[in-house]
Amino acid sequence: MTDNAPMTPAALRTAGEALFGAEWHRALALALGPLHPRGPRESINDRLFHRWAKGERPVPAWVPEVLPVIAQEVLVVEEGRIAQVREVAAGRLPLA
């Protein structure tokens, strides 16, 4: 989100599903924890996160700001997985 409008629950859901699939809530809460502006933490509190997702509490402005960082981390993981899938598709099975 590049404008000053607050992130909507729908936008949070769309980003979460794009990054982590159908089970996005917990994965995104875990990914946001280390990027919290008041210092790293293991995760975002589940109840608070669900309140954001349901629109019961506003999504903090820092959340859309850090989503590109999370997306870059997801891309690195997924690109590695895609490389492995290509190897299997080419008939080069992993030896491990």
N, C-alpha and C positions, 0 to 999 in steps of 0.2 A: 504494500500500500504506500503510495508515494504522496498522497494528499494528506490534509490534516483531519479528514473524517475518521471517526473511530472505527476500529475493525468490528464488523458485525459477527454474530454467532455463525451465520451462514458462511462468511468468508473464512472464519476459523475452521469450520468443518471441512470446507473445500480444500484448504491448505493442508489440514491434517490428513485427509484421505489421500491427497496427492502424494504426500510424503511417506505415509505409513500404511495405507490401505484401510480396510474396513475396521480394523481394531486400532484406530489411530489415537484414541484418548490417552491411554497410558503411555504409549510410545512418545507422543508429543510432550506430555507432562514431564517425562524423564529427560527429553532433549532440551526442554526449556530450563530445567533446574540449574545446570551449570552456567547458564547465560543470564541468570537473574541479576538485575542492576544493583541489588543490595548485597551481592556476593553469591558465589556459587553455592548450590545446595543439591542434594541428591535428586530432588524432583519438586514439582509444584504440587501443593496440597491437592489431593483428589477432589475433595468437596468444593474447593475454590475453583478448580479447573472446570468442573462440571457446571458450576454456576455461570462461568464465562460462556461455556458451550450452549447453555440453555437461555442465555440472555438475562439471567437474574442479576448478574453483576457485569459491568462493562469490562471488555477486554482491555488490559492496560496498554498504553501506547508503546511500551517497549517490546511487546510481543511481535507485532508485525515488523518491527525494526530488526529483530534477530532471526526471523524466518529465512532470509536468504543465507545466513550462516548455516543453519540447520540443513537447508536444501543442498548446499555445497557438500556437506558431510554425507548426506544420503546419496548424492551423485557419485562420490568416490566409492562407496560401498557397492552401489548398484552397477557401476561400470566394471568393477572387479568381478561381480557375479555374472554379468553379461559376457565377459571375456571367457569365463569358465564354461558357460553354456555354449559358446561358439566352439570351444575345444571339443566338447562332447558331441556337438552336432557334426563336426568334421571327422568324427570317428577316433579322435585322440582322447581316450578315456583316462581320467586321473589314476595315478598309480598308488595313491595314498590309501 
